C-alpha cells in the first residue's frame, strides 16, 4: 500500500519554480529520505505533502487523502516536524506535549499514560518538568518529535530533523525513528546529510526542484558514472580549487580533509592529479580508489547533467 503518492507535483513562486514535476511513491511502513542541498526543494515538498500550501499543478495523496481536496483529513493522519518546530520556551517538557495534545484533540482519558510513554520513548522522562528553553539542541528535537507523535500519526514528516544536532543526539534520534518504523509508522524525512540518508530504506536525490534519482542506497551508489579517487594532501582546499579548474565540471568534491574525484579512467586521472599537484607545489599524501558513498554519487550525477 502507498502512504504517499505524487504525480507531476509542481510549485512555482512567481517566475521561480521551487518544485518541478515531482512524481514519487512511498510505501507504508518505510523510511524515505529526500536528499539535497539547501534550496533544492525539500521544504517545499514537505509543505505540499502536509497540506500547508497548495501546488501550482500536479496531484498528491497522503494516507489515501488528496492534499488539496481532503487537506483537513490529511492533518489528522500525519505528524509534521518542521525545521523550526514551534516549541514554547516558557513551558515545561510535559506542558509542551500537553499543549499539542489539546491542539490535536487527544482524549483526556489515557492521555497521561500516553504522554509518559512518549517521554520514556524519547528519553525525556527525567526532564518532564524542565522548561524547553533550558533543553539542549538534541533534547529539543526529541521533544519536537514527541509533540508530533502525540496523536499517533500514520505518516510522520520530518524536515531536516537533525540539522545542527551533535552526533550523539543524531544517533539517539535515529534509534527512535527505527523504533517508530517497527511500530508501522511511515517516515518521510529530508536531509542535507548524505551519510544520514544511507540509514533510509529508500532515498530520492533532488536538486533545483527536480528529482533525478530514486532507489535504495545500494541502488543509488551504482549510478556513479566512474570510480572514486580519494585524495589526501596537506592543503585540501587549495588542491580542491586547483583540481576543479582542471577536471570536468562536478567531478571534484571536498569531504572534510579529503578530496573525492569521479574518475572515468582511474589510472589516467591518478597520473593527472599527481602532475597537477606537483606543478602547484602541493604535497600528495595518499591517493586510492574507494567505494562510492552517496555524496560521491550526488557529485557524479550532477556533473553528468552539467549542473
Beta strands, then each sheet from edge to edge (+ up, - down):
strand 1: 2-13
strand 2: 16-27
strand 3: 31-35
strand 4: 57-62
strand 5: 65-66
strand 6: 78-81
strand 7: 155-159
strand 8: 186-191
strand 9: 202-207
strand 10: 210-215
strand 11: 227-233
strand 12: 252-255
strand 13: 258-263
strand 14: 284-290
sheet 1: 2+ 1- 4+ 5-
sheet 2: 6+ 7+ 8+ 3+ 9+ 10-
sheet 3: 12+ 13- 11+ 14-
end
